[in-house]
Amino acid sequence: MPQATLVTGAAGFAGSHLVEGLTRDGVDVAAWHRPGHSALPQLGGRWQAVDLLDRAAVRSALAALRPVRVYHCAGAAHVGQSWATTTATLAVNVRATHHLIEGIREERIDTSVLIPSSAMVYAPADRPLREDDRIGPASPYALSKLAQELVGMDNPGGPRVMIARAFNHMGPRQSPEFAASGFARTIAQIELGHRQPEVEVGNLDARRDFTDVRDTVRAYRLIVDHGLPGRAYNVCTGRAVTIRTLLDLLLARARVPIQVTIDRTRLRPNDVPLVVGDPERIQRELGWYPQASLEHTLDDLLQFWRESLSDPVHELPAV
């Protein structure tokens, strides 16, 4: 039987880049996606629709596959939307993780599981966050990610579980619901004459730690292969950038003049002013450093939207 690597949420943003990188390196990948949603077979791998909220279906699929590694990338990923979709966020992030871990344990599969958690599990701070800093989730999304960590680590007789606390990541194929991708899509639409030359924005002063998604999934692979079970690793650059900086860099790349206006409906009353991480642990223990510059990531993101909107039939969707 081939030594398969499982990626759940394989059609999602980080999951799709992970599948692409693994298959490019010759890894046998089983790519699970949500039933009723499109697969991305052009990325490689063996695609299968599995409902992670169906415990029996998850166990049956695991029994047939018996993966040697699992990257559990499936889940709800939007902080702001979690306030309106609390039940669904908790279900897909927590209950689905429980089904996956329990299925592995019940089938006695010898495997390692990566849970991509989030920087949002930390309490806000005015300095770079370390893995041993105070936990204080402040949104339904953040609470679901902390619960996901706990479900993964509290599994006697179950798999080895590694925790990656990812800070903001961006790049091609990211949903336009996220700031940088939304800006890039709007600019591409304006360049094509599909909308007025105006970008509507919310809070531009928030500072975040942005990593290229391809660097992020490279960190995931290192954590699974060389990290310690139960030990959290920040995946971050250690550098805070304002949303305004992202927008300015993208506007500087636009081919036409564009006006910026504030849309107060986009302002979040609970927006944390600073989220930046300390990458010392993952650098020292695993030798991971980000490779892509911010400018390179934004170039690729804007080019993705230009190509997608110009010829959507031949381009991968934003996920």
C-alpha positions as a Markdown table, in Angstrom:
| # | Residue | x | y | z |
|---|---|---|---|---|
| 1 | Met | 0.0 | 0.0 | 0.0 |
| 2 | Pro | 1.4 | 3.5 | -0.9 |
| 3 | Gln | 2.5 | 5.7 | 2.0 |
| 4 | Ala | -0.2 | 8.3 | 1.5 |
| 5 | Thr | -0.2 | 11.8 | 2.9 |
| 6 | Leu | -3.6 | 13.2 | 3.7 |
| 7 | Val | -4.6 | 16.9 | 3.2 |
| 8 | Thr | -8.0 | 17.8 | 4.5 |
| 9 | Gly | -9.4 | 21.1 | 3.2 |
| 10 | Ala | -7.4 | 20.4 | 0.1 |
| 11 | Ala | -9.4 | 22.8 | -2.1 |
| 12 | Gly | -9.0 | 25.6 | 0.4 |
| 13 | Phe | -6.3 | 28.4 | 0.4 |
| 14 | Ala | -3.5 | 26.9 | 2.4 |
| 15 | Gly | -4.6 | 23.3 | 1.6 |
| 16 | Ser | -4.4 | 23.8 | -2.1 |
| 17 | His | -0.9 | 25.3 | -1.9 |
| 18 | Leu | 0.2 | 22.4 | 0.3 |
| 19 | Val | -1.2 | 19.8 | -2.2 |
| 20 | Glu | 0.6 | 21.6 | -5.0 |
| 21 | Gly | 3.9 | 21.6 | -3.1 |
| 22 | Leu | 3.7 | 18.0 | -2.0 |
| 23 | Thr | 2.8 | 16.6 | -5.3 |
| 24 | Arg | 5.5 | 18.6 | -7.0 |
| 25 | Asp | 8.0 | 16.9 | -4.7 |
| 26 | Gly | 6.6 | 13.4 | -5.6 |
| 27 | Val | 4.6 | 12.8 | -2.5 |
| 28 | Asp | 1.5 | 10.5 | -2.8 |
| 29 | Val | -1.3 | 12.9 | -1.7 |
| 30 | Ala | -4.9 | 12.1 | -0.8 |
| 31 | Ala | -6.7 | 15.4 | -1.2 |
| 32 | Trp | -10.0 | 15.6 | 0.7 |
| 33 | His | -12.5 | 18.3 | -0.1 |
| 34 | Arg | -16.0 | 19.2 | 1.0 |
| 35 | Pro | -18.9 | 17.3 | -0.8 |
| 36 | Gly | -20.6 | 19.6 | -3.2 |
| 37 | His | -17.6 | 21.8 | -3.7 |
| 38 | Ser | -15.2 | 21.6 | -6.6 |
| 39 | Ala | -11.9 | 19.7 | -6.5 |
| 40 | Leu | -8.7 | 21.0 | -8.0 |
| 41 | Pro | -7.3 | 17.9 | -9.7 |
| 42 | Gln | -4.9 | 20.1 | -11.8 |
| 43 | Leu | -2.8 | 20.5 | -8.7 |
| 44 | Gly | -2.1 | 16.8 | -8.5 |
| 45 | Gly | -3.1 | 14.2 | -5.9 |
| 46 | Arg | -6.0 | 11.8 | -5.6 |
| 47 | Trp | -9.2 | 13.8 | -4.8 |
| 48 | Gln | -12.0 | 12.5 | -2.7 |
| 49 | Ala | -15.1 | 14.2 | -1.3 |
| 50 | Val | -15.4 | 13.5 | 2.5 |
| 51 | Asp | -17.8 | 15.2 | 4.9 |
| 52 | Leu | -15.8 | 15.8 | 8.0 |
| 53 | Leu | -18.9 | 16.3 | 10.0 |
| 54 | Asp | -20.0 | 12.7 | 9.3 |
| 55 | Arg | -18.1 | 10.7 | 11.8 |
| 56 | Ala | -18.8 | 7.3 | 10.2 |
| 57 | Ala | -17.7 | 8.6 | 6.8 |
| 58 | Val | -14.5 | 10.0 | 8.2 |
| 59 | Arg | -13.6 | 6.8 | 9.9 |
| 60 | Ser | -14.4 | 4.7 | 6.8 |
| 61 | Ala | -12.3 | 6.9 | 4.6 |
| 62 | Leu | -9.4 | 6.8 | 7.1 |
| 63 | Ala | -9.6 | 3.0 | 7.4 |
| 64 | Ala | -9.2 | 2.7 | 3.6 |
| 65 | Leu | -6.4 | 5.2 | 3.4 |
| 66 | Arg | -4.3 | 4.7 | 6.6 |
| 67 | Pro | -2.2 | 7.9 | 6.0 |
| 68 | Val | 1.3 | 8.3 | 7.3 |
| 69 | Arg | 0.9 | 12.0 | 7.7 |
| 70 | Val | -2.2 | 14.2 | 8.0 |
| 71 | Tyr | -2.4 | 18.0 | 7.4 |
| 72 | His | -5.8 | 19.0 | 8.7 |
| 73 | Cys | -6.3 | 22.2 | 6.7 |
| 74 | Ala | -10.1 | 22.0 | 6.6 |
| 75 | Gly | -12.0 | 24.6 | 8.6 |
| 76 | Ala | -13.6 | 28.0 | 8.8 |
| 77 | Ala | -10.9 | 30.7 | 8.5 |
| 78 | His | -12.5 | 34.2 | 8.7 |
| 79 | Val | -12.4 | 36.0 | 12.1 |
| 80 | Gly | -15.0 | 38.6 | 11.3 |
| 81 | Gln | -17.5 | 36.3 | 9.7 |
| 82 | Ser | -17.4 | 34.0 | 12.8 |
| 83 | Trp | -19.6 | 36.3 | 14.7 |
| 84 | Ala | -22.4 | 35.7 | 12.3 |
| 85 | Thr | -21.6 | 32.0 | 11.7 |
| 86 | Thr | -20.7 | 30.9 | 15.2 |
| 87 | Thr | -22.4 | 27.5 | 15.1 |
| 88 | Ala | -20.9 | 26.6 | 11.8 |
| 89 | Thr | -17.5 | 27.8 | 12.8 |
| 90 | Leu | -17.4 | 25.7 | 15.9 |
| 91 | Ala | -18.7 | 22.7 | 14.1 |
| 92 | Val | -16.3 | 22.7 | 11.2 |
| 93 | Asn | -13.2 | 23.6 | 13.3 |
| 94 | Val | -13.9 | 21.6 | 16.4 |
| 95 | Arg | -16.3 | 18.7 | 15.8 |
| 96 | Ala | -14.6 | 17.9 | 12.4 |
| 97 | Thr | -11.2 | 17.8 | 14.2 |
| 98 | His | -12.7 | 15.5 | 16.8 |
| 99 | His | -14.0 | 13.1 | 14.1 |
| 100 | Leu | -10.6 | 13.1 | 12.4 |
| 101 | Ile | -8.6 | 12.4 | 15.6 |
| 102 | Glu | -11.1 | 9.8 | 16.9 |
| 103 | Gly | -11.2 | 8.0 | 13.5 |
| 104 | Ile | -7.4 | 7.7 | 13.5 |
| 105 | Arg | -7.4 | 6.5 | 17.1 |
| 106 | Glu | -10.2 | 4.0 | 16.6 |
| 107 | Glu | -8.5 | 2.6 | 13.5 |
| 108 | Arg | -5.1 | 2.5 | 15.3 |
| 109 | Ile | -3.4 | 4.3 | 12.5 |
| 110 | Asp | 0.2 | 5.2 | 13.2 |
| 111 | Thr | 0.4 | 8.8 | 11.9 |
| 112 | Ser | 1.3 | 12.4 | 12.7 |
| 113 | Val | -1.3 | 15.1 | 12.4 |
| 114 | Leu | -0.7 | 18.8 | 11.9 |
| 115 | Ile | -3.4 | 21.1 | 13.2 |
| 116 | Pro | -3.0 | 24.6 | 11.8 |
| 117 | Ser | -4.2 | 26.8 | 14.6 |
| 118 | Ser | -4.1 | 30.6 | 14.7 |
| 119 | Ala | -2.3 | 33.5 | 16.3 |
| 120 | Met | -5.8 | 34.6 | 17.4 |
| 121 | Val | -5.7 | 32.2 | 20.3 |
| 122 | Tyr | -3.4 | 34.6 | 22.1 |
| 123 | Ala | -4.5 | 37.5 | 24.3 |
| 124 | Pro | -3.7 | 40.9 | 22.7 |
| 125 | Ala | -0.2 | 42.3 | 23.4 |
| 126 | Asp | 1.8 | 45.3 | 22.4 |
| 127 | Arg | 4.9 | 43.2 | 21.4 |
| 128 | Pro | 5.7 | 40.1 | 19.4 |
| 129 | Leu | 3.8 | 37.1 | 20.7 |
| 130 | Arg | 5.6 | 34.0 | 21.9 |
| 131 | Glu | 4.2 | 30.5 | 22.2 |
| 132 | Asp | 4.2 | 30.6 | 26.0 |
| 133 | Asp | 2.3 | 33.9 | 26.1 |
| 134 | Arg | -1.1 | 34.2 | 27.7 |
| 135 | Ile | -4.0 | 32.6 | 25.9 |
| 136 | Gly | -7.1 | 34.8 | 25.4 |
| 137 | Pro | -9.3 | 34.1 | 22.4 |
| 138 | Ala | -11.5 | 37.1 | 21.7 |
| 139 | Ser | -13.8 | 35.9 | 18.9 |
| 140 | Pro | -15.8 | 32.7 | 18.0 |
| 141 | Tyr | -13.1 | 31.9 | 15.5 |
| 142 | Ala | -10.3 | 32.2 | 18.0 |
| 143 | Leu | -12.2 | 30.1 | 20.5 |
| 144 | Ser | -12.8 | 27.4 | 17.9 |
| 145 | Lys | -9.0 | 27.3 | 17.1 |
| 146 | Leu | -8.1 | 26.9 | 20.8 |
| 147 | Ala | -10.7 | 24.2 | 21.2 |
| 148 | Gln | -9.2 | 22.5 | 18.0 |
| 149 | Glu | -5.8 | 22.5 | 19.6 |
| 150 | Leu | -7.1 | 20.9 | 22.8 |
| 151 | Val | -9.1 | 18.3 | 21.0 |
| 152 | Gly | -6.0 | 17.3 | 19.1 |
| 153 | Met | -3.7 | 17.1 | 22.1 |
| 154 | Asp | -6.1 | 15.3 | 24.4 |
| 155 | Asn | -6.3 | 12.0 | 22.7 |
| 156 | Pro | -4.8 | 9.1 | 24.7 |
| 157 | Gly | -3.9 | 6.3 | 22.3 |
| 158 | Gly | -4.3 | 8.6 | 19.3 |
| 159 | Pro | -2.0 | 10.1 | 16.8 |
| 160 | Arg | 1.0 | 12.4 | 17.3 |
| 161 | Val | -0.3 | 16.0 | 17.0 |
| 162 | Met | 1.7 | 19.0 | 16.1 |
| 163 | Ile | 0.4 | 22.6 | 16.4 |
| 164 | Ala | 1.2 | 25.4 | 14.0 |
| 165 | Arg | 0.0 | 28.8 | 15.2 |
| 166 | Ala | -0.2 | 30.6 | 11.9 |
| 167 | Phe | -0.3 | 34.4 | 11.7 |
| 168 | Asn | -1.8 | 36.1 | 8.7 |
| 169 | His | -0.8 | 34.5 | 5.4 |
| 170 | Met | -1.7 | 35.7 | 1.9 |
| 171 | Gly | -1.0 | 34.9 | -1.8 |
| 172 | Pro | -2.6 | 33.6 | -5.0 |
| 173 | Arg | -5.9 | 31.9 | -4.7 |
| 174 | Gln | -6.8 | 33.6 | -1.4 |
| 175 | Ser | -10.5 | 34.5 | -1.0 |
| 176 | Pro | -11.3 | 38.2 | -1.6 |
| 177 | Glu | -13.0 | 38.3 | 1.7 |
| 178 | Phe | -9.5 | 38.9 | 3.1 |
| 179 | Ala | -8.0 | 42.4 | 2.9 |
| 180 | Ala | -5.0 | 42.0 | 0.6 |
| 181 | Ser | -6.8 | 39.7 | -1.8 |
| 182 | Gly | -9.9 | 41.9 | -1.8 |
| 183 | Phe | -7.8 | 44.9 | -2.7 |
| 184 | Ala | -6.0 | 43.1 | -5.4 |
| 185 | Arg | -9.2 | 41.8 | -7.0 |
| 186 | Thr | -10.7 | 45.3 | -6.9 |
| 187 | Ile | -7.7 | 46.8 | -8.6 |
| 188 | Ala | -7.8 | 44.1 | -11.3 |
| 189 | Gln | -11.5 | 44.7 | -11.9 |
| 190 | Ile | -10.9 | 48.5 | -12.2 |
| 191 | Glu | -8.0 | 47.9 | -14.7 |
| 192 | Leu | -10.4 | 45.8 | -16.8 |
| 193 | Gly | -13.1 | 48.6 | -16.7 |
| 194 | His | -15.5 | 46.4 | -14.7 |
| 195 | Arg | -16.0 | 48.9 | -11.9 |
| 196 | Gln | -15.4 | 52.5 | -11.0 |
| 197 | Pro | -11.8 | 53.5 | -10.0 |
| 198 | Glu | -12.5 | 53.4 | -6.3 |
| 199 | Val | -11.4 | 51.1 | -3.5 |
| 200 | Glu | -13.6 | 51.0 | -0.4 |
| 201 | Val | -11.7 | 50.2 | 2.8 |
| 202 | Gly | -12.2 | 49.7 | 6.6 |
| 203 | Asn | -9.6 | 50.1 | 9.2 |
| 204 | Leu | -6.2 | 50.7 | 7.6 |
| 205 | Asp | -4.3 | 51.2 | 10.8 |
| 206 | Ala | -4.4 | 47.6 | 12.1 |
| 207 | Arg | -0.9 | 46.0 | 12.1 |
| 208 | Arg | -0.5 | 42.4 | 11.2 |
| 209 | Asp | 2.3 | 39.8 | 10.6 |
| 210 | Phe | 2.0 | 38.7 | 7.0 |
| 211 | Thr | 3.6 | 35.5 | 5.6 |
| 212 | Asp | 3.4 | 34.2 | 2.0 |
| 213 | Val | 1.1 | 31.2 | 2.0 |
| 214 | Arg | 3.9 | 29.1 | 0.2 |
| 215 | Asp | 6.2 | 29.9 | 3.1 |
| 216 | Thr | 3.4 | 29.0 | 5.5 |
| 217 | Val | 2.8 | 25.5 | 4.1 |
| 218 | Arg | 6.6 | 24.9 | 3.9 |
| 219 | Ala | 6.6 | 25.6 | 7.7 |
| 220 | Tyr | 3.7 | 23.1 | 8.1 |
| 221 | Arg | 5.8 | 20.4 | 6.4 |
| 222 | Leu | 8.8 | 21.0 | 8.7 |
| 223 | Ile | 6.6 | 20.9 | 11.8 |
| 224 | Val | 5.1 | 17.6 | 10.8 |
| 225 | Asp | 8.5 | 16.1 | 9.9 |
| 226 | His | 10.7 | 17.5 | 12.7 |
| 227 | Gly | 8.5 | 19.2 | 15.3 |
| 228 | Leu | 7.7 | 17.9 | 18.8 |
| 229 | Pro | 4.2 | 16.5 | 19.4 |
| 230 | Gly | 2.1 | 18.8 | 21.5 |
| 231 | Arg | 4.4 | 21.8 | 21.1 |
| 232 | Ala | 3.1 | 24.9 | 19.4 |
| 233 | Tyr | 5.1 | 26.7 | 16.7 |
| 234 | Asn | 4.4 | 30.3 | 15.6 |
| 235 | Val | 4.5 | 30.6 | 11.8 |
| 236 | Cys | 5.3 | 34.3 | 11.3 |
| 237 | Thr | 7.9 | 36.8 | 10.2 |
| 238 | Gly | 8.2 | 38.9 | 13.4 |
| 239 | Arg | 7.4 | 42.0 | 11.4 |
| 240 | Ala | 4.2 | 44.0 | 11.7 |
| 241 | Val | 2.8 | 45.8 | 8.6 |
| 242 | Thr | -0.3 | 48.1 | 8.5 |
| 243 | Ile | -3.2 | 47.3 | 6.2 |
| 244 | Arg | -2.5 | 50.7 | 4.8 |
| 245 | Thr | 1.0 | 49.6 | 3.7 |
| 246 | Leu | -0.5 | 46.6 | 1.8 |
| 247 | Leu | -3.0 | 48.9 | 0.0 |
| 248 | Asp | -0.3 | 51.5 | -0.8 |
| 249 | Leu | 2.0 | 48.8 | -2.3 |
| 250 | Leu | -0.9 | 47.4 | -4.4 |
| 251 | Leu | -2.0 | 50.8 | -5.6 |
| 252 | Ala | 1.5 | 51.6 | -6.7 |
| 253 | Arg | 1.3 | 48.5 | -8.9 |
| 254 | Ala | -2.1 | 49.5 | -10.4 |
| 255 | Arg | -2.2 | 50.5 | -14.1 |
| 256 | Val | -4.7 | 53.3 | -13.6 |
| 257 | Pro | -5.3 | 56.0 | -10.9 |
| 258 | Ile | -7.6 | 54.7 | -8.1 |
| 259 | Gln | -9.3 | 56.6 | -5.3 |
| 260 | Val | -9.6 | 55.3 | -1.7 |
| 261 | Thr | -12.7 | 55.8 | 0.4 |
| 262 | Ile | -13.6 | 54.7 | 3.9 |
| 263 | Asp | -16.6 | 52.4 | 4.3 |
| 264 | Arg | -17.6 | 52.6 | 7.9 |
| 265 | Thr | -19.6 | 49.3 | 7.7 |
| 266 | Arg | -16.3 | 47.6 | 7.2 |
| 267 | Leu | -14.9 | 48.8 | 10.6 |
| 268 | Arg | -14.9 | 46.2 | 13.3 |
| 269 | Pro | -15.4 | 47.4 | 16.9 |
| 270 | Asn | -13.3 | 44.6 | 18.3 |
| 271 | Asp | -10.4 | 44.9 | 15.8 |
| 272 | Val | -7.1 | 44.2 | 17.6 |
| 273 | Pro | -4.6 | 47.0 | 16.7 |
| 274 | Leu | -1.5 | 44.8 | 16.7 |
| 275 | Val | -0.9 | 41.1 | 16.0 |
| 276 | Val | 2.7 | 40.2 | 15.4 |
| 277 | Gly | 4.6 | 37.0 | 16.3 |
| 278 | Asp | 8.0 | 36.0 | 17.5 |
| 279 | Pro | 9.4 | 33.3 | 15.2 |
| 280 | Glu | 12.4 | 32.4 | 17.3 |
| 281 | Arg | 11.2 | 28.9 | 18.2 |
| 282 | Ile | 10.5 | 27.7 | 14.7 |
| 283 | Gln | 13.7 | 29.3 | 13.5 |
| 284 | Arg | 15.9 | 27.8 | 16.2 |
| 285 | Glu | 14.4 | 24.3 | 16.4 |
| 286 | Leu | 13.3 | 23.7 | 12.8 |
| 287 | Gly | 15.4 | 26.1 | 10.7 |
| 288 | Trp | 12.4 | 27.7 | 9.0 |
| 289 | Tyr | 12.7 | 31.3 | 7.7 |
| 290 | Pro | 10.3 | 33.1 | 5.4 |
| 291 | Gln | 11.7 | 33.3 | 1.8 |
| 292 | Ala | 9.2 | 35.4 | -0.1 |
| 293 | Ser | 9.3 | 39.2 | 0.3 |
| 294 | Leu | 6.1 | 41.1 | 0.9 |
| 295 | Glu | 6.5 | 42.8 | -2.5 |
| 296 | His | 6.9 | 39.4 | -4.3 |
| 297 | Thr | 3.8 | 38.1 | -2.6 |
| 298 | Leu | 1.7 | 41.1 | -3.6 |
| 299 | Asp | 3.0 | 40.9 | -7.2 |
| 300 | Asp | 1.9 | 37.3 | -7.4 |
| 301 | Leu | -1.5 | 38.1 | -5.8 |
| 302 | Leu | -2.3 | 40.9 | -8.1 |
| 303 | Gln | -1.2 | 38.9 | -11.1 |
| 304 | Phe | -3.4 | 36.0 | -10.0 |
| 305 | Trp | -6.4 | 38.3 | -10.1 |
| 306 | Arg | -5.5 | 39.9 | -13.4 |
| 307 | Glu | -5.2 | 36.5 | -15.0 |
| 308 | Ser | -8.3 | 35.0 | -13.3 |
| 309 | Leu | -10.6 | 37.9 | -14.3 |
| 310 | Ser | -9.2 | 38.1 | -17.8 |
| 311 | Asp | -9.6 | 34.4 | -18.5 |
| 312 | Pro | -11.5 | 32.8 | -15.7 |
| 313 | Val | -12.1 | 29.5 | -17.6 |
| 314 | His | -8.4 | 28.6 | -17.5 |
| 315 | Glu | -7.5 | 29.9 | -14.0 |
| 316 | Leu | -7.8 | 28.3 | -10.6 |
| 317 | Pro | -10.5 | 29.8 | -8.4 |
| 318 | Ala | -9.9 | 31.9 | -5.3 |
| 319 | Val | -10.4 | 29.6 | -2.4 |
